[in-house]
Amino acid sequence: MVTLKERITEDMKAAMRAKDAERLGAIRMLTAAIKQKEVDERVELDDAAVVGIVDKLLKQRKDSIEAFEKAGRQDLADKEKAEVVVLQAYLPARLSADEVQAEVQAIVAELGAKGPGDMGKVMGAVKQRLAGKADMGQVSAAVKAALAG
C-alpha cells in the first residue's frame, strides 16, 4: 500500500520528467509544508496528517484567489486555481452535504450535545471523524444548524 507521501513524491518525479513547471511548483510547495511540519514536531506524518496539510493549503489558496480577484489580479488568481486543482487530487473523496449532515447529527446524538454552548465539543469530535473527508466550513454550518434545532 503506497502512502500518500510516497504518491506525492512519485508525482513530483513525474512532473519533473514531464517538465510540468506549474504542477511541479504546487507539489514542491506541498512537500515543503509536509517536511516543515515533520521537522517542527519531529514526527513522521501519516496519511491523515498529510490530508490535514493539504486541506490547510487549499484554504490558503482559496483565500488568496478571493483576494487576487478583488484586486483585479486575474493572472495571480489563475495561478492559485491551478495549484488548487493539483492539491485536490490528494484529498480523499468528499462527503456530500447530506452525508455531512447525517454524520454531524449522529455525533451530536452520541455526545448528547444541546445548544450552541456545545459547539466546541461537537466540532472537536467532528474534526477527528471527518478530517479530510469534508469541507470544514460546510461541517461548521451543519453543526451550528444541528445545535440550533
Protein Blocks (a to p, Z undefined) as FASTA:
>chain_A
ZZfklmmmmmmmmmmmnopaklmmmmmmmmmmmmmmmmmnopacdfklmmmmmmmmmmmm
mmmmmmmmmnopaklmmmmmmmmmmmmmmpccdddfklmmmmmmmmmmmnopgcjklmmm
mmmmmmmmmgokacfklmmmmmmmmmmZZ
